[in-house]
Amino acid sequence: MRWHRAGLRRYWCWKSRPLGGRPQIDASLRALIRRMSLENRLWGAPHIHGELLKLGFEVAQSTVAKYMAKGRDPSSQGWDTFLRNHAPHIAGMDLFVVPTIGFNLLHVLVIVRLARLWINVTAHPTAEWIAQLITEAFLGLRSRAT
C-alpha cells in the first residue's frame, strides 16, 4: 500500500505543478491597487495603471482592473432614485374586448399611472377615441411638470 500512496502523491504533485502564465503580483501591490481605487472613486484602471507606472511598478492594466475594488459607479443612479425621478411618467395601458350577456362586444381601454386609473368603455372604438383618452390621461402630467 505504501508504494500506491507514494505513486498517487507523485501523480498529484505532477498534476498540480505550475504551468506558466503571468507571475502573481505581490500582496502589497494588490493592497495598493485596492486602496487607490477606494480612495479615488473616479479613477479607472487606466489612471491607476499610469500612476503605478510613475511609481515604478511594472504591472499590466488588465491586472490593475482585476484587483480594483468593485463598486457602483458613483455617477449612476440606483433604482430608488430612478423610480422617484420617473414615477409620474410611468404608465401601463391595455385595450381588450369584453363580451356582454347580449353577445355584444365592448372595447375597454385601461390606463394605469401611479397616481390615477383611467377606464373607458365603448362599443365602437376609433383612433380619435383612443387618442382622446391618452391625451386626458397625460394632459395633467404636462401641466404639473411645467
PyMOL commands that place a pseudoatom at each C-alpha (Angstrom):
pseudoatom trace, name=CA, resn=MET, resi=1, chain=A, elem=C, hetatm=0, pos=[0.000, 0.000, 0.000]
pseudoatom trace, name=CA, resn=ARG, resi=2, chain=A, elem=C, hetatm=0, pos=[2.902, 2.334, 0.667]
pseudoatom trace, name=CA, resn=TRP, resi=3, chain=A, elem=C, hetatm=0, pos=[4.033, 2.243, -2.962]
pseudoatom trace, name=CA, resn=HIS, resi=4, chain=A, elem=C, hetatm=0, pos=[0.440, 3.031, -4.048]
pseudoatom trace, name=CA, resn=ARG, resi=5, chain=A, elem=C, hetatm=0, pos=[0.209, 6.120, -1.800]
pseudoatom trace, name=CA, resn=ALA, resi=6, chain=A, elem=C, hetatm=0, pos=[3.638, 7.305, -2.960]
pseudoatom trace, name=CA, resn=GLY, resi=7, chain=A, elem=C, hetatm=0, pos=[2.562, 6.896, -6.586]
pseudoatom trace, name=CA, resn=LEU, resi=8, chain=A, elem=C, hetatm=0, pos=[-0.613, 8.903, -6.014]
pseudoatom trace, name=CA, resn=ARG, resi=9, chain=A, elem=C, hetatm=0, pos=[1.365, 11.584, -4.197]
pseudoatom trace, name=CA, resn=ARG, resi=10, chain=A, elem=C, hetatm=0, pos=[3.783, 11.895, -7.122]
pseudoatom trace, name=CA, resn=TYR, resi=11, chain=A, elem=C, hetatm=0, pos=[0.918, 11.933, -9.619]
pseudoatom trace, name=CA, resn=TRP, resi=12, chain=A, elem=C, hetatm=0, pos=[-0.926, 14.780, -7.862]
pseudoatom trace, name=CA, resn=CYS, resi=13, chain=A, elem=C, hetatm=0, pos=[2.266, 16.767, -7.352]
pseudoatom trace, name=CA, resn=TRP, resi=14, chain=A, elem=C, hetatm=0, pos=[2.906, 16.464, -11.078]
pseudoatom trace, name=CA, resn=LYS, resi=15, chain=A, elem=C, hetatm=0, pos=[-0.730, 17.346, -11.912]
pseudoatom trace, name=CA, resn=SER, resi=16, chain=A, elem=C, hetatm=0, pos=[-0.754, 20.482, -9.731]
pseudoatom trace, name=CA, resn=ARG, resi=17, chain=A, elem=C, hetatm=0, pos=[2.587, 21.895, -10.897]
pseudoatom trace, name=CA, resn=PRO, resi=18, chain=A, elem=C, hetatm=0, pos=[2.594, 25.488, -12.162]
pseudoatom trace, name=CA, resn=LEU, resi=19, chain=A, elem=C, hetatm=0, pos=[2.178, 25.539, -15.932]
pseudoatom trace, name=CA, resn=GLY, resi=20, chain=A, elem=C, hetatm=0, pos=[3.362, 29.082, -16.536]
pseudoatom trace, name=CA, resn=GLY, resi=21, chain=A, elem=C, hetatm=0, pos=[1.245, 32.134, -17.244]
pseudoatom trace, name=CA, resn=ARG, resi=22, chain=A, elem=C, hetatm=0, pos=[1.614, 35.533, -15.683]
pseudoatom trace, name=CA, resn=PRO, resi=23, chain=A, elem=C, hetatm=0, pos=[3.542, 35.670, -12.449]
pseudoatom trace, name=CA, resn=GLN, resi=24, chain=A, elem=C, hetatm=0, pos=[1.453, 36.643, -9.446]
pseudoatom trace, name=CA, resn=ILE, resi=25, chain=A, elem=C, hetatm=0, pos=[1.827, 40.175, -8.177]
pseudoatom trace, name=CA, resn=ASP, resi=26, chain=A, elem=C, hetatm=0, pos=[2.836, 40.954, -4.644]
pseudoatom trace, name=CA, resn=ALA, resi=27, chain=A, elem=C, hetatm=0, pos=[0.129, 41.165, -1.944]
pseudoatom trace, name=CA, resn=SER, resi=28, chain=A, elem=C, hetatm=0, pos=[1.279, 44.669, -1.034]
pseudoatom trace, name=CA, resn=LEU, resi=29, chain=A, elem=C, hetatm=0, pos=[0.786, 45.792, -4.664]
pseudoatom trace, name=CA, resn=ARG, resi=30, chain=A, elem=C, hetatm=0, pos=[-2.703, 44.251, -4.703]
pseudoatom trace, name=CA, resn=ALA, resi=31, chain=A, elem=C, hetatm=0, pos=[-3.494, 46.146, -1.495]
pseudoatom trace, name=CA, resn=LEU, resi=32, chain=A, elem=C, hetatm=0, pos=[-2.133, 49.368, -3.012]
pseudoatom trace, name=CA, resn=ILE, resi=33, chain=A, elem=C, hetatm=0, pos=[-4.307, 48.960, -6.135]
pseudoatom trace, name=CA, resn=ARG, resi=34, chain=A, elem=C, hetatm=0, pos=[-7.372, 48.348, -3.972]
pseudoatom trace, name=CA, resn=ARG, resi=35, chain=A, elem=C, hetatm=0, pos=[-6.593, 51.327, -1.730]
pseudoatom trace, name=CA, resn=MET, resi=36, chain=A, elem=C, hetatm=0, pos=[-6.023, 53.642, -4.703]
pseudoatom trace, name=CA, resn=SER, resi=37, chain=A, elem=C, hetatm=0, pos=[-9.325, 52.577, -6.255]
pseudoatom trace, name=CA, resn=LEU, resi=38, chain=A, elem=C, hetatm=0, pos=[-11.212, 53.088, -2.969]
pseudoatom trace, name=CA, resn=GLU, resi=39, chain=A, elem=C, hetatm=0, pos=[-9.693, 56.500, -2.237]
pseudoatom trace, name=CA, resn=ASN, resi=40, chain=A, elem=C, hetatm=0, pos=[-10.110, 57.757, -5.809]
pseudoatom trace, name=CA, resn=ARG, resi=41, chain=A, elem=C, hetatm=0, pos=[-13.533, 56.505, -6.908]
pseudoatom trace, name=CA, resn=LEU, resi=42, chain=A, elem=C, hetatm=0, pos=[-13.453, 58.403, -10.190]
pseudoatom trace, name=CA, resn=TRP, resi=43, chain=A, elem=C, hetatm=0, pos=[-10.177, 56.845, -11.317]
pseudoatom trace, name=CA, resn=GLY, resi=44, chain=A, elem=C, hetatm=0, pos=[-10.467, 53.916, -13.653]
pseudoatom trace, name=CA, resn=ALA, resi=45, chain=A, elem=C, hetatm=0, pos=[-7.928, 51.199, -14.388]
pseudoatom trace, name=CA, resn=PRO, resi=46, chain=A, elem=C, hetatm=0, pos=[-6.028, 53.293, -16.976]
pseudoatom trace, name=CA, resn=HIS, resi=47, chain=A, elem=C, hetatm=0, pos=[-5.497, 56.146, -14.497]
pseudoatom trace, name=CA, resn=ILE, resi=48, chain=A, elem=C, hetatm=0, pos=[-4.373, 53.864, -11.655]
pseudoatom trace, name=CA, resn=HIS, resi=49, chain=A, elem=C, hetatm=0, pos=[-2.147, 51.947, -14.088]
pseudoatom trace, name=CA, resn=GLY, resi=50, chain=A, elem=C, hetatm=0, pos=[-0.474, 55.220, -15.126]
pseudoatom trace, name=CA, resn=GLU, resi=51, chain=A, elem=C, hetatm=0, pos=[0.097, 56.235, -11.517]
pseudoatom trace, name=CA, resn=LEU, resi=52, chain=A, elem=C, hetatm=0, pos=[1.623, 52.842, -10.712]
pseudoatom trace, name=CA, resn=LEU, resi=53, chain=A, elem=C, hetatm=0, pos=[3.950, 53.140, -13.704]
pseudoatom trace, name=CA, resn=LYS, resi=54, chain=A, elem=C, hetatm=0, pos=[5.072, 56.556, -12.391]
pseudoatom trace, name=CA, resn=LEU, resi=55, chain=A, elem=C, hetatm=0, pos=[5.820, 54.918, -9.050]
pseudoatom trace, name=CA, resn=GLY, resi=56, chain=A, elem=C, hetatm=0, pos=[7.946, 52.269, -10.803]
pseudoatom trace, name=CA, resn=PHE, resi=57, chain=A, elem=C, hetatm=0, pos=[5.590, 49.274, -10.647]
pseudoatom trace, name=CA, resn=GLU, resi=58, chain=A, elem=C, hetatm=0, pos=[5.559, 47.141, -13.788]
pseudoatom trace, name=CA, resn=VAL, resi=59, chain=A, elem=C, hetatm=0, pos=[2.017, 45.815, -13.925]
pseudoatom trace, name=CA, resn=ALA, resi=60, chain=A, elem=C, hetatm=0, pos=[-0.491, 45.345, -16.753]
pseudoatom trace, name=CA, resn=GLN, resi=61, chain=A, elem=C, hetatm=0, pos=[-3.609, 47.465, -16.948]
pseudoatom trace, name=CA, resn=SER, resi=62, chain=A, elem=C, hetatm=0, pos=[-5.789, 44.332, -17.009]
pseudoatom trace, name=CA, resn=THR, resi=63, chain=A, elem=C, hetatm=0, pos=[-4.178, 43.228, -13.740]
pseudoatom trace, name=CA, resn=VAL, resi=64, chain=A, elem=C, hetatm=0, pos=[-4.978, 46.606, -12.210]
pseudoatom trace, name=CA, resn=ALA, resi=65, chain=A, elem=C, hetatm=0, pos=[-8.594, 46.239, -13.334]
pseudoatom trace, name=CA, resn=LYS, resi=66, chain=A, elem=C, hetatm=0, pos=[-8.713, 42.757, -11.845]
pseudoatom trace, name=CA, resn=TYR, resi=67, chain=A, elem=C, hetatm=0, pos=[-7.637, 43.895, -8.377]
pseudoatom trace, name=CA, resn=MET, resi=68, chain=A, elem=C, hetatm=0, pos=[-9.566, 47.169, -8.211]
pseudoatom trace, name=CA, resn=ALA, resi=69, chain=A, elem=C, hetatm=0, pos=[-12.344, 47.422, -5.627]
pseudoatom trace, name=CA, resn=LYS, resi=70, chain=A, elem=C, hetatm=0, pos=[-15.660, 46.656, -7.233]
pseudoatom trace, name=CA, resn=GLY, resi=71, chain=A, elem=C, hetatm=0, pos=[-18.431, 49.094, -6.579]
pseudoatom trace, name=CA, resn=ARG, resi=72, chain=A, elem=C, hetatm=0, pos=[-21.272, 51.031, -8.060]
pseudoatom trace, name=CA, resn=ASP, resi=73, chain=A, elem=C, hetatm=0, pos=[-20.392, 53.864, -10.390]
pseudoatom trace, name=CA, resn=PRO, resi=74, chain=A, elem=C, hetatm=0, pos=[-20.834, 57.000, -8.250]
pseudoatom trace, name=CA, resn=SER, resi=75, chain=A, elem=C, hetatm=0, pos=[-22.312, 58.929, -11.165]
pseudoatom trace, name=CA, resn=SER, resi=76, chain=A, elem=C, hetatm=0, pos=[-25.056, 56.376, -11.791]
pseudoatom trace, name=CA, resn=GLN, resi=77, chain=A, elem=C, hetatm=0, pos=[-28.367, 56.338, -10.013]
pseudoatom trace, name=CA, resn=GLY, resi=78, chain=A, elem=C, hetatm=0, pos=[-29.962, 53.429, -8.219]
pseudoatom trace, name=CA, resn=TRP, resi=79, chain=A, elem=C, hetatm=0, pos=[-33.441, 52.041, -8.761]
pseudoatom trace, name=CA, resn=ASP, resi=80, chain=A, elem=C, hetatm=0, pos=[-34.929, 54.105, -5.934]
pseudoatom trace, name=CA, resn=THR, resi=81, chain=A, elem=C, hetatm=0, pos=[-33.661, 57.349, -7.488]
pseudoatom trace, name=CA, resn=PHE, resi=82, chain=A, elem=C, hetatm=0, pos=[-34.793, 56.273, -10.955]
pseudoatom trace, name=CA, resn=LEU, resi=83, chain=A, elem=C, hetatm=0, pos=[-38.312, 55.478, -9.753]
pseudoatom trace, name=CA, resn=ARG, resi=84, chain=A, elem=C, hetatm=0, pos=[-38.553, 58.697, -7.734]
pseudoatom trace, name=CA, resn=ASN, resi=85, chain=A, elem=C, hetatm=0, pos=[-37.475, 60.748, -10.790]
pseudoatom trace, name=CA, resn=HIS, resi=86, chain=A, elem=C, hetatm=0, pos=[-39.650, 58.956, -13.342]
pseudoatom trace, name=CA, resn=ALA, resi=87, chain=A, elem=C, hetatm=0, pos=[-42.720, 57.806, -11.369]
pseudoatom trace, name=CA, resn=PRO, resi=88, chain=A, elem=C, hetatm=0, pos=[-45.042, 60.472, -12.845]
pseudoatom trace, name=CA, resn=HIS, resi=89, chain=A, elem=C, hetatm=0, pos=[-44.066, 59.391, -16.363]
pseudoatom trace, name=CA, resn=ILE, resi=90, chain=A, elem=C, hetatm=0, pos=[-44.526, 55.628, -15.918]
pseudoatom trace, name=CA, resn=ALA, resi=91, chain=A, elem=C, hetatm=0, pos=[-47.823, 54.202, -17.155]
pseudoatom trace, name=CA, resn=GLY, resi=92, chain=A, elem=C, hetatm=0, pos=[-49.345, 50.966, -18.327]
pseudoatom trace, name=CA, resn=MET, resi=93, chain=A, elem=C, hetatm=0, pos=[-52.089, 50.689, -20.922]
pseudoatom trace, name=CA, resn=ASP, resi=94, chain=A, elem=C, hetatm=0, pos=[-54.287, 47.855, -22.168]
pseudoatom trace, name=CA, resn=LEU, resi=95, chain=A, elem=C, hetatm=0, pos=[-57.096, 47.619, -24.713]
pseudoatom trace, name=CA, resn=PHE, resi=96, chain=A, elem=C, hetatm=0, pos=[-59.221, 44.499, -24.542]
pseudoatom trace, name=CA, resn=VAL, resi=97, chain=A, elem=C, hetatm=0, pos=[-62.658, 43.163, -25.535]
pseudoatom trace, name=CA, resn=VAL, resi=98, chain=A, elem=C, hetatm=0, pos=[-65.392, 42.089, -23.102]
pseudoatom trace, name=CA, resn=PRO, resi=99, chain=A, elem=C, hetatm=0, pos=[-68.424, 40.107, -24.349]
pseudoatom trace, name=CA, resn=THR, resi=100, chain=A, elem=C, hetatm=0, pos=[-71.714, 41.111, -22.717]
pseudoatom trace, name=CA, resn=ILE, resi=101, chain=A, elem=C, hetatm=0, pos=[-74.717, 38.935, -21.804]
pseudoatom trace, name=CA, resn=GLY, resi=102, chain=A, elem=C, hetatm=0, pos=[-76.418, 40.022, -25.024]
pseudoatom trace, name=CA, resn=PHE, resi=103, chain=A, elem=C, hetatm=0, pos=[-73.349, 38.871, -27.034]
pseudoatom trace, name=CA, resn=ASN, resi=104, chain=A, elem=C, hetatm=0, pos=[-72.311, 42.421, -27.819]
pseudoatom trace, name=CA, resn=LEU, resi=105, chain=A, elem=C, hetatm=0, pos=[-68.625, 43.278, -27.696]
pseudoatom trace, name=CA, resn=LEU, resi=106, chain=A, elem=C, hetatm=0, pos=[-67.421, 46.171, -25.581]
pseudoatom trace, name=CA, resn=HIS, resi=107, chain=A, elem=C, hetatm=0, pos=[-63.931, 47.553, -26.013]
pseudoatom trace, name=CA, resn=VAL, resi=108, chain=A, elem=C, hetatm=0, pos=[-62.233, 48.603, -22.773]
pseudoatom trace, name=CA, resn=LEU, resi=109, chain=A, elem=C, hetatm=0, pos=[-59.222, 50.884, -22.576]
pseudoatom trace, name=CA, resn=VAL, resi=110, chain=A, elem=C, hetatm=0, pos=[-57.410, 50.954, -19.213]
pseudoatom trace, name=CA, resn=ILE, resi=111, chain=A, elem=C, hetatm=0, pos=[-54.582, 53.388, -18.463]
pseudoatom trace, name=CA, resn=VAL, resi=112, chain=A, elem=C, hetatm=0, pos=[-52.799, 52.957, -15.124]
pseudoatom trace, name=CA, resn=ARG, resi=113, chain=A, elem=C, hetatm=0, pos=[-50.470, 55.562, -13.709]
pseudoatom trace, name=CA, resn=LEU, resi=114, chain=A, elem=C, hetatm=0, pos=[-49.072, 55.679, -10.223]
pseudoatom trace, name=CA, resn=ALA, resi=115, chain=A, elem=C, hetatm=0, pos=[-51.464, 58.374, -9.088]
pseudoatom trace, name=CA, resn=ARG, resi=116, chain=A, elem=C, hetatm=0, pos=[-54.584, 57.544, -11.079]
pseudoatom trace, name=CA, resn=LEU, resi=117, chain=A, elem=C, hetatm=0, pos=[-56.534, 54.949, -13.058]
pseudoatom trace, name=CA, resn=TRP, resi=118, chain=A, elem=C, hetatm=0, pos=[-58.494, 55.675, -16.243]
pseudoatom trace, name=CA, resn=ILE, resi=119, chain=A, elem=C, hetatm=0, pos=[-61.083, 53.215, -17.572]
pseudoatom trace, name=CA, resn=ASN, resi=120, chain=A, elem=C, hetatm=0, pos=[-63.347, 53.870, -20.549]
pseudoatom trace, name=CA, resn=VAL, resi=121, chain=A, elem=C, hetatm=0, pos=[-65.683, 51.562, -22.440]
pseudoatom trace, name=CA, resn=THR, resi=122, chain=A, elem=C, hetatm=0, pos=[-67.177, 51.849, -25.929]
pseudoatom trace, name=CA, resn=ALA, resi=123, chain=A, elem=C, hetatm=0, pos=[-68.897, 49.582, -28.418]
pseudoatom trace, name=CA, resn=HIS, resi=124, chain=A, elem=C, hetatm=0, pos=[-67.226, 51.232, -31.420]
pseudoatom trace, name=CA, resn=PRO, resi=125, chain=A, elem=C, hetatm=0, pos=[-63.612, 52.289, -30.780]
pseudoatom trace, name=CA, resn=THR, resi=126, chain=A, elem=C, hetatm=0, pos=[-61.915, 54.733, -33.092]
pseudoatom trace, name=CA, resn=ALA, resi=127, chain=A, elem=C, hetatm=0, pos=[-58.424, 56.125, -33.277]
pseudoatom trace, name=CA, resn=GLU, resi=128, chain=A, elem=C, hetatm=0, pos=[-59.792, 59.504, -32.156]
pseudoatom trace, name=CA, resn=TRP, resi=129, chain=A, elem=C, hetatm=0, pos=[-61.389, 57.889, -29.069]
pseudoatom trace, name=CA, resn=ILE, resi=130, chain=A, elem=C, hetatm=0, pos=[-58.099, 56.268, -28.038]
pseudoatom trace, name=CA, resn=ALA, resi=131, chain=A, elem=C, hetatm=0, pos=[-56.132, 59.461, -28.734]
pseudoatom trace, name=CA, resn=GLN, resi=132, chain=A, elem=C, hetatm=0, pos=[-58.601, 61.487, -26.633]
pseudoatom trace, name=CA, resn=LEU, resi=133, chain=A, elem=C, hetatm=0, pos=[-58.270, 59.104, -23.659]
pseudoatom trace, name=CA, resn=ILE, resi=134, chain=A, elem=C, hetatm=0, pos=[-54.468, 59.090, -23.822]
pseudoatom trace, name=CA, resn=THR, resi=135, chain=A, elem=C, hetatm=0, pos=[-54.480, 62.901, -24.020]
pseudoatom trace, name=CA, resn=GLU, resi=136, chain=A, elem=C, hetatm=0, pos=[-56.753, 63.128, -20.980]
pseudoatom trace, name=CA, resn=ALA, resi=137, chain=A, elem=C, hetatm=0, pos=[-54.587, 60.682, -19.025]
pseudoatom trace, name=CA, resn=PHE, resi=138, chain=A, elem=C, hetatm=0, pos=[-51.332, 62.520, -19.700]
pseudoatom trace, name=CA, resn=LEU, resi=139, chain=A, elem=C, hetatm=0, pos=[-52.526, 66.121, -20.013]
pseudoatom trace, name=CA, resn=GLY, resi=140, chain=A, elem=C, hetatm=0, pos=[-52.461, 66.618, -16.243]
pseudoatom trace, name=CA, resn=LEU, resi=141, chain=A, elem=C, hetatm=0, pos=[-48.885, 65.321, -16.263]
pseudoatom trace, name=CA, resn=ARG, resi=142, chain=A, elem=C, hetatm=0, pos=[-47.783, 68.028, -18.688]
pseudoatom trace, name=CA, resn=SER, resi=143, chain=A, elem=C, hetatm=0, pos=[-49.436, 70.875, -16.768]
pseudoatom trace, name=CA, resn=ARG, resi=144, chain=A, elem=C, hetatm=0, pos=[-47.898, 69.712, -13.457]
pseudoatom trace, name=CA, resn=ALA, resi=145, chain=A, elem=C, hetatm=0, pos=[-44.408, 69.308, -14.952]
pseudoatom trace, name=CA, resn=THR, resi=146, chain=A, elem=C, hetatm=0, pos=[-44.254, 72.912, -16.209]
for i in range(1, 146): cmd.bond("trace and resi %d" % i, "trace and resi %d" % (i + 1))
show_as sticks, trace
zoom trace
